[in-house]
Amino acid sequence: MKFSIATWNINSVRLRMPIVEQFLVRYQPDIICLQETKCQNDLFPSKPLRALGYEHIIVHGQKGYHGVAIASRLPLSEDHRQDYCGVGDARHISAIVQHNGRRIRLHNFYVPAGGDEPDRSINPKFGHKLDFVEEMKALHAEREPGVSSILVGDLNIAPLENDVWSHKQLLKIVSHTPVETEGLLEVMKRGAWLDLMRQNVPESEKIYTWWSYRAKDWAAADRGRRLDHIWSSADLGLHLEGIDILKEARGWTQPSDHVPVTARFSL
């Protein structure tokens, strides 16, 4: 049976609900995970999602900042919110989804961006990001017996050389510094996570999911980074049909600087 899950940093869900609806009508993933929703739980726009068949919604939001949500056509249970770094930010939510007899723990993350200066001694935001990634190293894909895992979200790190437009020029730019990239690769290694976006695309090829608002013509410049990720436990990797990165969404009306990424499985 087919199963699909999309992840998208929407950069204010209330402002950009029209393009969320546009995406869901056209592509109809079973589940969509949103990051940077930027609204409190009681203000989350659930009604238009339910009208499109996404009746199962869990949110973890806060006023004006951060925020993650999962909207699903399939029932969600055993939801959990982890307070990484103990500062009260709404940056993680997880739940169990069942599909064709299989139980899957779905994690949705919004990792701190880390500010502009890659030095924790002068930039507390960067230190917060590194501490967050360090705590993520304890998350194992096979933590729960009999439960598969999928981890998605805006992880705000492009870990491989061809996850950015210029490896050399971005080595000292937050999101691609060695301390960040090595940290995220260690999260994958310790947790036995598969990088599904690289499963069928060799590391020698470029992959981007984010293009800066600062570029006058983002498409012509094409200076992107792969900040959004989809990982899974090893058992699900065998069932991956493909990954779709909807680059055209960066050019939609009032776009996010991130685009939706969808993993398609045959489970």
C-alpha positions as CSV (number, residue, x, y, z in Angstrom):
1,M,0.0,0.0,0.0
2,K,1.1,3.5,-0.7
3,F,2.1,5.9,2.1
4,S,3.5,9.4,1.9
5,I,4.7,12.0,4.3
6,A,5.6,15.7,3.6
7,T,7.7,18.1,5.6
8,W,7.6,21.9,5.2
9,N,8.9,24.8,7.1
10,I,6.0,27.1,6.3
11,N,7.3,30.3,8.1
12,S,3.9,31.3,9.6
13,V,1.1,28.9,9.0
14,R,-1.7,31.4,9.3
15,L,-0.1,33.7,6.7
16,R,0.7,30.9,4.3
17,M,-2.3,28.6,4.7
18,P,-3.4,29.3,1.1
19,I,-0.3,27.7,-0.3
20,V,-0.5,24.8,2.3
21,E,-4.0,24.1,0.9
22,Q,-2.7,24.4,-2.6
23,F,0.0,21.9,-1.9
24,L,-2.4,19.4,-0.2
25,V,-5.0,19.6,-2.9
26,R,-2.5,19.0,-5.6
27,Y,-0.3,16.3,-4.0
28,Q,-2.4,14.8,-1.2
29,P,0.3,13.3,1.1
30,D,-1.1,11.1,3.9
31,I,0.6,13.3,6.5
32,I,2.1,16.8,6.5
33,C,4.6,18.0,9.1
34,L,4.9,21.7,9.4
35,Q,7.6,23.8,11.2
36,E,7.9,27.4,12.2
37,T,4.2,27.7,12.5
38,K,4.5,30.8,14.7
39,C,1.2,30.6,16.5
40,Q,-0.3,29.4,19.8
41,N,-2.2,26.1,19.8
42,D,-5.6,27.7,20.0
43,L,-4.9,29.9,17.0
44,F,-3.7,27.1,14.8
45,P,-5.8,27.0,11.6
46,S,-7.2,23.4,11.8
47,K,-10.5,24.0,10.0
48,P,-9.1,24.3,6.5
49,L,-6.9,21.2,7.1
50,R,-9.9,19.2,8.3
51,A,-11.9,20.3,5.3
52,L,-9.3,18.6,3.1
53,G,-9.4,15.4,5.0
54,Y,-6.6,16.0,7.5
55,E,-8.8,15.3,10.5
56,H,-6.0,14.2,12.9
57,I,-4.0,17.2,14.0
58,I,-1.5,17.7,16.8
59,V,0.2,21.0,17.4
60,H,2.9,22.3,19.7
61,G,3.1,26.1,19.3
62,Q,4.0,29.3,20.9
63,K,3.2,32.9,20.3
64,G,5.1,34.4,17.3
65,Y,8.0,31.9,17.3
66,H,9.0,28.4,16.4
67,G,6.1,25.8,16.5
68,V,5.6,22.4,14.9
69,A,2.5,20.5,13.9
70,I,1.4,17.2,12.3
71,A,-1.8,16.9,10.2
72,S,-2.8,13.5,9.1
73,R,-5.4,11.6,7.2
74,L,-4.6,8.6,9.4
75,P,-5.2,8.5,13.2
76,L,-2.4,9.7,15.5
77,S,-1.8,8.5,19.0
78,E,0.8,8.6,21.8
79,D,1.8,12.1,21.0
80,H,4.9,13.5,22.9
81,R,6.6,16.8,23.1
82,Q,10.3,16.9,24.0
83,D,11.7,20.1,25.6
84,Y,15.2,20.1,24.1
85,C,17.6,22.2,26.1
86,G,14.9,22.8,28.7
87,V,14.1,26.3,27.5
88,G,10.5,25.8,26.7
89,D,10.7,26.2,22.9
90,A,8.1,24.5,20.7
91,R,10.6,22.6,18.5
92,H,9.6,18.9,18.7
93,I,6.5,16.8,18.5
94,S,6.1,13.1,17.9
95,A,3.2,10.6,17.5
96,I,2.4,7.1,16.4
97,V,0.7,6.5,13.1
98,Q,-0.4,3.0,12.0
99,H,-0.4,2.0,8.4
100,N,-1.1,-1.5,7.0
101,G,-0.4,-3.1,10.3
102,R,2.8,-1.3,10.9
103,R,3.3,1.2,13.8
104,I,5.5,4.2,13.0
105,R,6.8,6.8,15.4
106,L,6.9,10.1,13.6
107,H,9.2,12.8,14.9
108,N,8.8,16.4,13.6
109,F,11.8,18.8,14.5
110,Y,12.6,22.4,14.1
111,V,16.2,22.8,15.1
112,P,17.4,26.3,16.1
113,A,18.9,28.3,13.2
114,G,21.8,29.4,15.3
115,G,22.2,33.1,14.5
116,D,24.8,34.6,12.2
117,E,28.1,34.1,14.0
118,P,29.4,30.5,14.3
119,D,31.1,31.1,17.7
120,R,29.2,30.1,20.9
121,S,31.4,32.4,23.0
122,I,29.9,35.5,21.4
123,N,26.7,34.1,20.0
124,P,24.4,32.3,22.5
125,K,22.1,31.2,19.7
126,F,24.9,29.2,18.1
127,G,25.6,27.5,21.4
128,H,21.9,26.7,21.8
129,K,21.9,25.0,18.4
130,L,25.0,22.9,19.2
131,D,23.5,21.9,22.5
132,F,20.2,21.0,20.8
133,V,22.0,18.8,18.3
134,E,24.0,17.2,21.1
135,E,20.7,16.1,22.8
136,M,19.4,14.7,19.6
137,K,22.2,12.2,19.6
138,A,20.3,10.2,22.2
139,L,17.4,9.7,19.8
140,H,17.5,6.2,18.3
141,A,15.5,5.0,15.3
142,E,14.8,1.7,17.0
143,R,14.1,2.9,20.5
144,E,10.6,1.3,20.7
145,P,10.3,-2.4,20.1
146,G,8.1,-3.3,17.2
147,V,7.9,0.4,16.1
148,S,9.5,1.8,13.0
149,S,10.6,5.5,12.9
150,I,10.5,8.5,10.6
151,L,12.2,11.8,11.5
152,V,11.5,14.9,9.5
153,G,11.9,18.6,9.8
154,D,13.9,21.7,9.3
155,L,17.1,20.7,10.9
156,N,18.8,23.9,9.8
157,I,22.0,22.1,8.9
158,A,23.2,21.1,5.4
159,P,25.6,18.2,6.3
160,L,27.2,17.2,3.0
161,E,29.3,19.1,0.5
162,N,26.7,19.0,-2.1
163,D,23.9,20.0,0.2
164,V,25.0,23.7,-0.4
165,W,25.7,25.7,-3.5
166,S,29.4,26.2,-2.5
167,H,31.1,24.0,0.1
168,K,34.2,26.2,0.3
169,Q,32.3,29.5,0.5
170,L,29.9,28.3,3.2
171,L,32.4,26.5,5.5
172,K,32.3,29.5,7.9
173,I,28.6,30.2,7.4
174,V,26.1,28.9,10.0
175,S,24.3,25.8,8.8
176,H,27.4,24.3,7.1
177,T,30.3,24.8,9.6
178,P,32.2,21.6,10.4
179,V,31.0,21.5,14.0
180,E,27.4,21.5,12.9
181,T,27.7,19.1,10.0
182,E,29.8,16.7,12.0
183,G,27.2,16.9,14.8
184,L,24.3,16.1,12.6
185,L,26.1,13.2,10.9
186,E,26.8,11.9,14.4
187,V,23.1,12.1,15.3
188,M,22.4,9.9,12.3
189,K,25.1,7.5,13.0
190,R,24.4,7.0,16.7
191,G,20.7,6.8,16.1
192,A,21.0,4.4,13.2
193,W,19.0,6.7,11.0
194,L,18.9,6.5,7.2
195,D,19.1,9.7,5.2
196,L,16.3,8.9,2.8
197,M,16.9,12.0,0.6
198,R,20.4,10.6,-0.2
199,Q,19.3,7.0,-0.6
200,N,18.6,7.4,-4.3
201,V,20.5,10.5,-5.0
202,P,24.3,10.2,-4.8
203,E,26.3,12.5,-2.6
204,S,28.0,13.9,-5.8
205,E,24.7,15.6,-6.8
206,K,23.3,18.8,-5.4
207,I,20.1,18.8,-3.3
208,Y,18.5,22.0,-2.0
209,T,15.3,22.6,-0.1
210,W,15.9,26.3,0.9
211,W,16.6,29.5,-1.0
212,S,17.2,32.8,0.8
213,Y,14.8,35.7,0.7
214,R,17.8,37.9,0.3
215,A,18.4,36.9,-3.3
216,K,16.8,39.3,-5.8
217,D,16.2,36.3,-8.2
218,W,16.4,33.2,-6.2
219,A,15.9,30.9,-9.2
220,A,18.6,32.5,-11.3
221,A,21.1,32.6,-8.5
222,D,20.1,29.0,-7.3
223,R,22.2,29.4,-4.2
224,G,20.4,26.8,-2.1
225,R,21.0,24.6,0.9
226,R,19.5,21.3,2.0
227,L,18.2,22.3,5.4
228,D,15.1,20.0,5.4
229,H,15.4,16.3,6.0
230,I,13.6,13.0,6.0
231,W,15.2,10.1,7.9
232,S,13.9,6.7,8.8
233,S,14.7,3.5,10.6
234,A,16.5,0.9,8.4
235,D,13.4,-1.3,7.9
236,L,11.5,1.6,6.1
237,G,14.4,2.4,3.8
238,L,13.7,-0.8,1.8
239,H,10.2,0.5,1.0
240,L,11.1,4.0,-0.2
241,E,9.7,4.7,-3.6
242,G,11.1,8.2,-3.9
243,I,11.6,11.7,-2.6
244,D,10.0,14.7,-4.2
245,I,11.4,18.2,-3.6
246,L,8.8,20.8,-4.9
247,K,11.2,23.5,-6.0
248,E,8.4,25.4,-7.8
249,A,6.7,26.2,-4.4
250,R,9.5,28.7,-3.7
251,G,8.0,30.8,-6.5
252,W,4.3,30.6,-5.3
253,T,2.5,33.6,-3.9
254,Q,3.9,34.7,-0.6
255,P,6.2,31.7,-0.4
256,S,8.2,30.3,2.4
257,D,12.0,30.3,1.9
258,H,11.7,26.5,2.3
259,V,9.9,24.1,-0.1
260,P,7.9,21.0,0.8
261,V,9.7,17.6,0.6
262,T,7.7,14.4,0.3
263,A,8.8,10.8,0.9
264,R,6.7,8.1,-0.9
265,F,6.7,4.5,0.4
266,S,5.2,1.3,-0.6
267,L,4.3,-0.3,2.7
